């Protein structure tokens, strides 16, 4: 048996040297994150058990990946966690299995809490030995060593912003860019193998932040509104969790905040690190903004690790014309301003930033145009499960606009959203557990064209039919967003509720079902 582990044994040099060999490792949660952790630990000689309270028939990807027996699987209600933890040297939990979250099932929470009482946490003395409890995001950041790290969080816009930041940073071939985190790409399996010069972009959700203790070089905030009260209880509790990222900025690091959002703007006053503010108007000194149709910078400082000094720009601080941003909606300009800010602090040349932004067409499930069929644009915004995100989405398109919405409630107040939807949308197709509540609110706000669907394919078909009906009875105004003037109406999946009522593996599954349904529409709808 190996000696008890220490936190130092989880560092990259120690792992490469065999510190995990023959250690008993239990991984909690068999989603993408848990699978990545289990594979990583097993590859470095650990005896690994992957635990999940879901039944094996719903975890096919994990069953297939470890069919060779390299990782023991403990799935389902009969998989007792307590005996596994009794002999564990290291327990690595997925963000969803964080103690204190009410969403953690009692039969998992109780033995995990007992283990935590005797375990070493991530803030302990690195030399102390004993059973260790750590999250995947925290371990992955430790494995990155001294590589430059950018963390992005926010209620909405963080995935689009993270992807655009990675695309901008990739313009510097001396420093390869790597993207991971909340976008479904765990870093733990590749962190140690990245170039020493790599710049790492981490999308971080409220699910991941509570277990994060290591520092980052740059923290970026898109906005902080309200979401996930099912986990955090109150608006204040949610905001405190989001604040964690600002507290993790290393001394000498940078904090980038949205000055148009009052909550993130308040972070500018914490004073410990240099703050760069961005807004959709003339920039403040040291910030990024918009002047005369151009995105401009006003003396933005470069990171000390990227050469220091003031970032280069074009004449008058210009970076690129706003008209070159291909993403729909005013909120997309804010996301671009955040990403441009990171490019500047990283020392990326202004013409390279301009080229990267102009070429960026968004990411899957975020205002993603799937197809334009017979003049109807089908847009996948499946990750919009929060009122502000849905409000921004429906404000990004002109009428005729048909909203596809529903799913499971996240405990959020939707009453302010209802009149916005009724004003911006021509009709709606509703599905899932929220359908009754949404219909009542939409009708009370004045919407009359409402249909019901039993599945995502049914919603797509009914949404297209409703759009055609509205087009046939309405003198349609031009329904154009940049580069898509051929569309006369839009069917928008921006669901409001979570997808747990229809999909066991919710990350992207509903958006993929929407995509497949659009591509499978019958030939007569493609004329």
N, C-alpha and C positions, 0 to 999 in steps of 0.2 A: 504494500500500500504506500502511496506517496505521502510525504509530510503534508500537513494542512497548508492550504494556499494562503497567500497574502495578495493585497491589491497590486503589489509590484509584479506578481506573477502574471497579471493580466496585461502588462505593458508589451509593446510589440517585440522588443528584443528578447524578453523572457519567453513569450509564446513561441517565437521562432527557435529558441533554444530548447524547447521541450517541456516548459513548465506545466502544461496541461496533461502530459502523458499519464494515463491511468487514473486521472481524477474523475470522480463521479459528478457529472454535470446534468442538472435537470433544467429543461427549457420549458417555460410556461407559455402556451399559446402556439398553435400550429398553423398560423397564417404565414404569409410571405416572410415576415420578420422572424418568426420562430423557426421556420425551415432554414433560413439563412444562418441563424445562430447555431442550430444543431449541426448543420453541415460543416461549418467552420470549426467548431469544437471537436467534432469527430475526426476531421482531417488533421488535427494537431494532437491526436492520440488520446483524447478523452473518451470515457465510457458515457455515452449520452442517452438520456431518455427524454423524449418529446411528449409533453402532456397537454391534453386539451379535453375539456368536458363535453365537447361535441362528439357525436358518434362518427365512427370511421367512414361510414358511407357518405358523409358530407365533407370529408377531408381527403378527397381523392388525390389531390396534388401531392400532399405529404406522404400518403400511402405509396404512391408511385415512386416518388423520389427516393424513399428509403426502403424499397422492396428488397434491396440486397442485404438488409439486416445490419447495416452500418450504424443505425440509430434505432434504439428500442422505442416502440410506440405504445403510449398509454392513453387511449382515447375512450370517451364515453362515460356514462354515469357510473359504471362499475370500476373505473380507474381511480383507485384510492390514492390521493396525493400524499397523505401523511407518511406512509412507509418510504416513499421515494425521497422525501425531504429529510427523513431521519438519518440517511446515509449520504446525503449530498454534500460535496465539497464546495460546489458553486451552483447557485440558482440564478438563471438569467430570465427575466420576465419581459414579455412583450409589453409595449406601452398600455395596451388595453387591460392588462392584468396588473395594474398598479394598486397597491394597498390604499384604501381610503376611497376609491371610486365605488359608488353604489352599484355600478354595473358588474362588479366582480361577484361571481356566484358565491353564496355562503359556504358551500362545501370546498371551495378553493380558498376563500378569504381566511377561514379559521386556521387551517394548518399553515398557510403562508404567514399569517401574523405570528404564530408560535415560532416558526423558523426565523422570522425577522428579529424576534427578541434576543436570540442568541447569535445572530449573524453579524458579520462585519459589513457596514454600509460603505458607500463610495466616498464618504468624507473622513473615514478613519485614517489612522497612521498607516502609510503604505507597507510598513514592515510587519504590522500585526498579523498574526496567523489565526485562522479559524474558518468556519463556514462563511461564505460570501454571498451577498444578495446585491445584484446590480441589474440595470435595464439594458436592453440592446442599444438604444441611442447613446447612453453614457459609455458603454464599453467600446462602441465603434469610434467615438471621438477620442478616447484614450489611445486606440490603435492607430489613429492618424498621426500621432506624435506631434511634431512641430509644423506640420503643413498648415498653410494659411486657410482659415475657415470663415465662411460667411454663413450666418444663420438668418433665415427669413421666417417671420410669423405674421399673423393677422387673421381677422375673422374671415375675410374673403380676399381673393386676389393673390394669395401666396404661391399657389402652384404656377400660375401664369408668370408671375414675377420671378420665381426661382428659375424656371426654364429660360426666360429671357436673359437673366443674369448669367446663367451658364453659357448661353450662346454668345453673349458679349465677351465674356472672359476667354472663350475658346479662340478669339481672334489673336490672342498672344500665344503663339505656338511654343514659346520657351516655357510657359507655365500651363500645362494641360489642365483643363477644367473637368471636374467630376461632380455630378449631381446625384443626390440621394436623399433619403429621409421619408417624409410623409407622402411622397409621390409614389410609394410602392416599390422603391428600389433600395433595399437595405444596404448599407455600406460595409457592414461588418466583414463580409467575405472578401472584399477587395481592398480594404483600407491599408493593410500592410504592404500591398504590392504596388500602390500608386507611386508615381515619380515623387522624389523628395521635393521637387519644384511645383507639384500639383497645387491647384487652388480648388478647394472643396466647397460646394454650395449645398447647404443643408436646409431643406424645408422642414419646419418644426411646428407641429400642431399643439393644441392645448393638452392633447393626450400624451405627448412626449415630454413637454417641458417640466412637469413636476418631478421627474426622475433625473433631470439633467443637472450636473454639478461641475463639469469641466468647462473651461473658458473657450470663447470664440474670439476672433479678431474683429469682426464686423457684425453688428446686429441690424437687421432691416425690418421695419414695421410697415405694413400696408395700411391697416386700420384696426380699430378695436371697437366692435359694436356689441352684439349680444348673440350668444350661441351656447349650446351644450350645457344648459342649465340642469339637464338630467344628471350630469356628472358633478357640476360645481355648485349647484344649489341656488346661488344668487348672482346677480350681475357683478357685484363687488368681488365675489369669489372667482368668477371667470376672469375679471380684469387683473386680479392679483396673480393668477397663473400666467397670463400673457406677459406681465411685468418681469417674470423670471428671466427672459432672454436678455433684457437690458442689464440685469444684474450680473449676467455671465460674461459681459464684454471684458476682455483682458485690459489691464492697465496699459494705456497707450493705444487702445483700440478705438473704434469709431461706432457711433450710433446714428442710424439713418431713419428719420421719422417723417410721416406724412403730416404736414402742418395744416392741411385742410380737414383733418380729423381731430376733434378736440381732445380725445383721450390719448392718442399717440403724440399729439403736440405737447401735452403736459409732460411727457417723458423727456422733452428737450431740456427741462430745467433740473435734471438730476445732478448735473454738474461734474460728475466723476470723470467722464470721458468726453472727447470732442463730439459735438452733435452736428449733423448735416440735415437741414430741413428742406423738404421739397413741397411744392404747391403748384396749382394750376393757374398761377398768375406770376407777376414779376418776382424773381427770387429774392430771398433775404440774403444778406452778406454771408458768404460761405455755403450757399445753398444752390438749389436747382429749381427752375421754374419755366414759365412761358412768357415770351415777349414778342409781340407782333407776328404771331404764328410760328415762332421758332422755340424749340426747347433750348434753354440757355443755362449756363452755369456762372456763378458770381464768386470766383475765387475759392473753389472747392479744394480742400486739402487732400493730398494723396496720403495713403497709409504710410506710416514710417517704414513698414516692412516692404513697401513697394517704391521706395526711393524718397519719400517725403516731398516737401515743397508744395507748390500749387499745381493742380491738374491742368494739362494743356487743353485749349479749346480753339475754335475758330474765332474770327473777328467778332468783337462784341460779346464774347462768351458763347457763341452759337455752337450747337451740336448737330441738330437736324430739324427740318421743317415738321411741324405737327402733321401736315398732310401726308407725310410718308409713313405714318403709323397705320398699319393695315387692320388693326383690331377694332371692332365696333365698340361704341359707348364711351362716354366721358370718363368713366371709371378706369378704362384701359389707359388713358393718358397718365393717370396717377401711377399705375403699375409701371409704365414705361419710364416715368421720372425716377421712380425708385431704382429701377435697373440701371438707368444711365448714371445715377449717383454712384453705384457700385463700380461701374466701368471706370468712372473718373478716379475714384480713390485707389483703384488697382493700377492706374497709369495707362489704361488702354487709350490709344490714339483716337481723337474725335471722329476722324473719317471711318475708322474701324467700328466704332460704336454706331455711327449712322448706318453703315452697311448692314450690321447685325440686326438693328431694330427694323429697318425697312424690309428685311428678308423674313422676319418672324411672322408666322401666321397663326400663332396660338398653340394650345395643347388640347389633347382629347378631353372631352366632357366639359370644356369651358367655352361657351359660345362658339362651338365648333360646327361649321356648316358641313353637313353630311352630303347633301345633294340639293339641286334645284330641279324639280320635276314639274313640267307643265306650268311653269311660272310660280311654283310654290317652293319656297326655301325651307328645308328641314334643318333645324339647329339643335344640337346636342349641348345642353347646359346642365347635365345630370348632377354635377357636384353642387349645384345651387340648392342647398337645404337649409337656408337661413334667410330671414326676411329681407335684409339689406341686399343680399346677393340676387334674390329674385327681383326686387325692385329695380336694381341696376340692369338686370337682363331685359326686363320688359320695356325699360326706357331706352334700350339700344336699337329698337326697331319701330318703324311706323306701322300704322294700321294698313290693311287688315292683318291682325296678329292673333293667332290662336294659341293659348297656353295649355300645355299638358302638365298636370300637377296632381300630387297626391303622395301616398306613402304613409309612413308611421310618424306620429307626432314626436317632436323633440322637446315638448314642454315650453315652446316659445309663444309669446303673444303675437298673434297674426292680425289683430284688428286694424292696425295702421297700414298693413300691407294690402288688405282687401280693397280699399278705395283706389289705391294706385293701380292694382291689377284691373279693376273695373274701368278705370279711365284709359289705360294704355292698351288694353286688349279688346278685341272684337268678340271673343268668345273663349270658352275653356272646355277641355275634356278632362274629367277627374277620375281618379282611380285610387284603390287602396283604402287603408283605414281612415285616412283624413277626408275622404270624399264628401261625407255628409257635412262635416264642419265647414269645409271650404265652400261647398255649394250654398249653404245658408249665409255665409259672410259675403260671398260674391253677389248673390241675389239682393241682399240687403243694401249693397253698395250700387245697385243699378244694372248689373250684368244680366242679360236675358238669354243669351245663346250659350247654354250649358248642356253638355252631354256626359255620359258615364261610360267607362271602359273597364273591362275585366282583366286586362293584361297590357303590357307595353305594346306588343304588336297591334292589339285592338285599339289602343289609344292613338297610335300612329295612323291607322286606317280612318278612324273617326275624326282625327284632327285634320287630315287632308280633305275629307268629305265636308267638314264644317267650313274650312277655308274656301273650298270651291263654291259652297252655297252662299257664303258672304260675298265672294267676288261676283257672283251672278246677280245679286240683288243690290249691290252698292256701287256707286261711282267711286272707284278706288283711286286714292291719291297715290303718287309714286311711292313705292316701298323700297327705297334704295339705301344700302349702306355701301361703304367704299368697296369698289371692285365687284359689286354684285347687283348691278342695276337691272339685270334681267328678271329679278324676282318681283312678282306682283303681290305676293302675300307670304307670310311666314308662319310656320308651325314650330313652336318653341317648347322643348322639354326643359322646364326649369322647376323641379318637382316640389319644392318647399319641404316635404317630409323626407325622412330617411328611407332607405330601401329595405330595411330589415323585415318588413311584412311580406316581401316577395322574393328576396335573395338572401341566401345564407352567407355568401361571401360578397359583401356589398361594395368593395372597392372597384369601381368602374363597371360592375356587372350590369347595372341598369342602363348606363350609357351604351354599353356594347349591345344590349338587347334592342335599344332604340336604333342603333346603327344598322343592325341586321334586319330589323323590321322595315326600315326605309329602303334598303337595297332589295328587299323582297316584295315591295309593292307591285301589284299586278300591272301588266303591260299597258292597260288603258290609262293608268295614272301617269305614265311616262311620256305621253304624247306631247 
